[in-house]
Amino acid sequence: MTNTHGDPSDGTAQPPLLAARRLSKAHGRTPALRGASVELGAGEILAVTGASGSGKSTLLHCLAGIVRPDMGTVEYAGERLDTLPERRLSELRRTEFGVVFQFGQLIPELTVLDNVALPLLLAGTSRAVAHERAGEWLERFGVLGQQVLRPGELSGGQAQRVSLARALVTGPKVVFADEPTGALDSLAGEQVMTALTHTARESGTAVLLITHDTQVAAYADREVRLTDGTVAAAGTASAAPAARKGTS
């Protein structure tokens, strides 16, 4: 398999962490993906861009194992996601994948602390340890003071940073971010993207970023553009200031 995710220090090529090959997916009679292929390297931040209806979110759902493609393959760390049983997919989403949606999708009945601790609790971590780790991530994203609040008491930017903490609390290998700034104003969006990219680069977490915003895509290492369910273009994302890219 040819790829470009090598280590320049020793000249060796590494296989992609996550790869989709010739994916096709339809919603009813409406095609969403038409043979799309994409690769994500370990520790890479990849922006998938395109107009509304281009298939961006469907691609993310296939890559995260949330939906199965009608045709094509999805491989993660050597495993075929598209053929895995649901139990194994659920395990991966609890332990190695983190997901951030446009509107956060926090559970309104739970406190901020319990929302972030939930993935750990579902994985069998004790409540005391889960709360301790959740508090560490809330502090990291600057929202520790809101831990006893409910999601409805947060601003949009605060809620999305809580969502980031929840996505990263398990130490995932990949974070899937679907329009994470789409419901935020420009300042809150910049704060969220800075927090996400800085943390991802610091921890070596790969990020698949779905966005229609060129300013958001500029935080990525590389950009893939979808048009009508196919990959229309790929390349290095436009340069962004170091502070925005979150480099350490």
Rosetta blueprint (number, residue, H / E / L):
1 M L
2 T L
3 N L
4 T L
5 H L
6 G E
7 D E
8 P L
9 S L
10 D L
11 G L
12 T E
13 A E
14 Q L
15 P L
16 P L
17 L L
18 L E
19 A E
20 A E
21 R E
22 R E
23 L E
24 S E
25 K E
26 A E
27 H E
28 G L
29 R L
30 T E
31 P E
32 A E
33 L E
34 R E
35 G E
36 A E
37 S E
38 V E
39 E E
40 L E
41 G L
42 A L
43 G L
44 E L
45 I E
46 L E
47 A E
48 V E
49 T E
50 G L
51 A L
52 S L
53 G L
54 S L
55 G L
56 K H
57 S H
58 T H
59 L H
60 L H
61 H H
62 C H
63 L H
64 A L
65 G L
66 I L
67 V L
68 R L
69 P L
70 D L
71 M E
72 G E
73 T E
74 V E
75 E E
76 Y E
77 A L
78 G L
79 E E
80 R E
81 L H
82 D H
83 T H
84 L L
85 P L
86 E H
87 R H
88 R H
89 L H
90 S H
91 E H
92 L H
93 R H
94 R H
95 T H
96 E L
97 F E
98 G E
99 V E
100 V E
101 F L
102 Q L
103 F L
104 G L
105 Q L
106 L L
107 I L
108 P L
109 E L
110 L L
111 T L
112 V H
113 L H
114 D H
115 N H
116 V H
117 A H
118 L H
119 P H
120 L H
121 L H
122 L H
123 A L
124 G L
125 T L
126 S L
127 R H
128 A H
129 V H
130 A H
131 H H
132 E H
133 R H
134 A H
135 G H
136 E H
137 W H
138 L H
139 E H
140 R H
141 F L
142 G L
143 V L
144 L H
145 G H
146 Q H
147 Q L
148 V L
149 L L
150 R L
151 P H
152 G H
153 E H
154 L L
155 S L
156 G H
157 G H
158 Q H
159 A H
160 Q H
161 R H
162 V H
163 S H
164 L H
165 A H
166 R H
167 A H
168 L H
169 V L
170 T L
171 G L
172 P L
173 K L
174 V E
175 V E
176 F E
177 A E
178 D E
179 E L
180 P L
181 T L
182 G L
183 A L
184 L L
185 D L
186 S H
187 L H
188 A H
189 G H
190 E H
191 Q H
192 V H
193 M H
194 T H
195 A H
196 L H
197 T H
198 H H
199 T H
200 A H
201 R H
202 E H
203 S H
204 G L
205 T L
206 A E
207 V E
208 L E
209 L E
210 I E
211 T L
212 H L
213 D L
214 T H
215 Q H
216 V H
217 A H
218 A L
219 Y L
220 A L
221 D L
222 R E
223 E E
224 V E
225 R E
226 L E
227 T E
228 D L
229 G L
230 T E
231 V E
232 A E
233 A E
234 A E
235 G E
236 T E
237 A L
238 S L
239 A L
240 A L
241 P L
242 A H
243 A H
244 R H
245 K H
246 G L
247 T L
248 S L
